[in-house]
Amino acid sequence: MKRLLVLGAGTAGTMVVNKLRPLLAVDEWSITIVDQDDAHLYQPGLLFIPFGSYSPDEMVKPRRHQLRAGVDLVLGEIDLVRPDENIVELADGRELGYDYLVIATGTTPRPDQTAGMTGAEWRRSVFDFYTLEGATALAEKLAGWEGGRLVVHITEMPIKCPPAPLEFAFLADSFFTEKGMRDRVEITYVTPLDGAFTKPVASRMLGGMLEERDIGIAPDFYIERVDDEAKKIISYDEREIPFDLLVTVPLNMGADFVARSGMGDELNYVPVDKQTFQSASWNNVFAIGDASNVPTSKAGSVAHFAVDVFTANFLRHIRGEEMSERFDGHANCFVESGGGRAMLIDFNYEQEPVPGKYPLPVIGPLTLLAERRMNHWGKLMFKWIYWHALLPGRRLPIPTAMSMTGKELAPPTTTTEKERV
Ligand SMILES: Cc1cc2nc3c(=O)[nH]c(=O)nc-3n(C[C@H](O)[C@H](O)[C@H](O)COP(=O)(O)OP(=O)(O)OC[C@H]3O[C@@H](n4cnc5c(N)ncnc54)[C@H](O)[C@@H]3O)c2cc1C
């Protein structure tokens, strides 16, 4: 028997095993997937919890129910990979051998990495919404908050779902307007980037949307620490921003076992070929989804396109053939803008977002780089698609590679290190 071992049963890992199981003979291949718990969280829904539009119990389902028959689920914390021996160690001492390894352990918010962030004000006036516990605690806080200075903050790039903090700021504007208390809330968007977003056209447009909503922006802000007594955040260049309520996206990092195993970069992401996801150091190791260092957005949409390319290549690789499919960095992200509208952006390694229709040229029905109700419905519908089509590995009528058909052309851009979102 050949053994495929997948680490992480989140979005990417689940799609990998569900797509490959029917393609690999059951009497020749075992497929095992490991995760630390049996609770699969629909992460895009975390954005809506603080505003009371989703409840925590509709966001989580057992992982085992998302996996096809013939996939073995092992529950346990991954402690170490010994890639030269093809062994994975779990924290409870169990060892799992493999012939091929896929690392899909994602990225995790790490508030412990910023001085003062998890101090006395953590979950009192300092919150995150990238975890179920954080989003739920923030919902309680917002329900009774009487107003003041709301600071929406990004610690460092890259983060998963890079538009999420912007969406949070737009939804907060809508939320407080609907509650009739917007005049009692001053919103400031604080980012290490030099504008609202990374890609120039989208950044200008999203920056304009912040301005229209009277949301202040503090760019180029690299946080050094949170002073939770004085309630302010302080940057390395000694700027200070006071807050009554801080909603932060902490530093995002890959899993610690990646570093312990000597397989990661400085943020514990696994260096791989950006077109095939194969490890630069071990040719039977791949990393996919947020766990890899590929220079595109860390997003479920990217995981989806990436898994399509990976599965086709993996079948060639195990036959000893060349991996001829090439991933182009395709990402698309909805940007909720409040008031029941959303924008959609579509881009890849070389091409920045441009206006047009999606997924069908001219017809759409979704519109790129413009606020539309239909885009908002698209974002809400995505929850159903996630559980019923994406995770089971069904083919969606969306091209894997980015298409420029029917889009307005803009000059291509090259993604720089700073734009690694
Ligand atoms: C607030 C928010 C909003 C978002 N909105 C969108 C959106 O609108 N559209 C979009 O495309 N994407 C969105 N995303 C991003 C999307 O959810 C992620 O990019 C996607 O889930 C990445 O999939 P993954 O498989 O790489 O990682 P994950 O789905 O995070 O899975 C990683 C898995 O690895 C497991 N794991 C990690 N370490 C260990 C260990 N040591 N031992 C055992 N198991 C381990 C974890 O338990 C987890 O199950 C959003 C994310 C957030 C937080």
The ligand as an ORCA input file, in Angstrom:
! r2SCAN-3c Opt
* xyz 0 1
  C     -12.573     36.255      9.491
  C     -12.222     35.469      8.279
  C     -12.926     35.659      7.107
  C     -12.581     34.952      5.952
  N     -13.318     35.169      4.808
  C     -12.962     34.520      3.674
  C     -13.702     34.733      2.463
  O     -14.685     35.476      2.444
  N     -13.307     34.080      1.356
  C     -12.212     33.235      1.356
  O     -11.886     32.680      0.309
  N     -11.500     33.003      2.482
  C     -11.850     33.622      3.629
  N     -11.149     33.388      4.795
  C      -9.898     32.595      4.737
  C     -10.137     31.089      4.707
  O     -10.980     30.694      5.758
  C      -8.787     30.406      4.817
  O      -7.886     30.969      3.888
  C      -8.910     28.916      4.521
  O      -9.671     28.306      5.528
  C      -7.516     28.284      4.416
  O      -7.625     26.897      4.393
  P      -6.454     25.980      4.965
  O      -6.904     24.584      4.782
  O      -5.163     26.408      4.411
  O      -6.409     26.327      6.525
  P      -7.535     26.035      7.617
  O      -8.865     25.909      6.978
  O      -7.351     27.061      8.666
  O      -7.154     24.582      8.177
  C      -5.971     24.313      8.897
  C      -6.246     23.119      9.794
  O      -5.021     22.663     10.366
  C      -5.269     22.274     11.702
  N      -4.005     22.366     12.449
  C      -3.163     23.423     12.530
  N      -2.101     23.128     13.313
  C      -2.278     21.848     13.727
  C      -1.527     20.971     14.562
  N      -0.343     21.328     15.113
  N      -1.999     19.742     14.779
  C      -3.181     19.324     14.241
  N      -3.938     20.114     13.425
  C      -3.494     21.361     13.173
  C      -6.322     23.274     12.209
  O      -7.046     22.745     13.296
  C      -7.171     23.472     10.964
  O      -8.283     22.606     10.943
  C     -11.507     34.027      5.979
  C     -10.806     33.807      7.169
  C     -11.162     34.504      8.316
  C     -10.407     34.256      9.594
*
